[in-house]
Amino acid sequence: MKLLIILALLVVTVLLCDKYEERLPPPISWIYALWKKFSHVLGTVMSFLILTVLWIVGFGIYAIVIKIITFPKRFKTKPNTYWIDVEPTTVESMNHQF
């Protein structure tokens, strides 16, 4: 319960600092400016980490599932060749090509 009260006070403090940012006295404005820089850096790092983990986990699991599903298809017998035999051409076939 104490933690929720502290968090609520912090949220209210940040909201008030946002609203009256240009009228804050110098020590508080410096601290608030540092806080905003720190939160921006922290947000950039955390979003990079979270998105990287989600990318690797999401597509990694997807790739593993696809490999498991398509694995039995690899062992089906394929024909020896796809080559189609063509009858040899003769000299007479070149006389009337069109």
BELWOQUI-V820326 format. One record per residue. N is the residue number from 1. PSI is psi as a letter, one per 40 degrees, with the letter a starting at -180 (NA if undefined). D_FIRST is the distance of its C-alpha to the first C-alpha in Angstrom with 2 decimals. Layout:
N,PSI,D_FIRST
N,PSI,D_FIRST
This chain:
1,d,0.00
2,d,3.81
3,d,5.36
4,d,5.25
5,d,6.48
6,d,8.81
7,d,10.00
8,d,10.73
9,d,12.61
10,d,14.45
11,d,15.51
12,d,16.76
13,d,18.54
14,d,20.23
15,d,21.29
16,d,22.78
17,d,24.50
18,d,25.95
19,d,27.24
20,f,28.79
21,d,29.69
22,e,33.34
23,e,32.64
24,i,30.23
25,i,31.75
26,d,33.16
27,d,30.66
28,d,27.71
29,d,29.90
30,d,30.88
31,d,27.37
32,d,26.49
33,d,29.71
34,d,28.96
35,d,25.49
36,d,27.21
37,d,29.84
38,d,27.42
39,d,25.38
40,d,28.74
41,d,29.94
42,d,26.76
43,d,26.92
44,d,30.60
45,d,30.22
46,d,27.36
47,d,29.19
48,d,32.34
49,d,30.76
50,d,28.97
51,d,32.12
52,d,34.32
53,d,32.42
54,d,32.37
55,d,36.08
56,d,37.08
57,d,35.11
58,d,36.00
59,d,39.65
60,d,39.98
61,d,39.01
62,d,41.20
63,d,44.12
64,d,43.81
65,d,43.82
66,d,46.83
67,d,48.65
68,d,48.13
69,d,49.38
70,e,52.41
71,d,53.32
72,d,55.75
73,e,57.58
74,d,58.78
75,e,61.06
76,i,63.01
77,h,66.66
78,i,67.79
79,i,71.40
80,d,73.50
81,i,74.13
82,e,73.54
83,h,76.95
84,h,79.28
85,h,82.96
86,h,84.98
87,i,88.70
88,i,90.64
89,i,92.01
90,i,95.72
91,d,97.83
92,d,98.71
93,e,95.09
94,e,95.02
95,d,97.92
96,g,96.09
97,d,92.47
98,NA,91.51
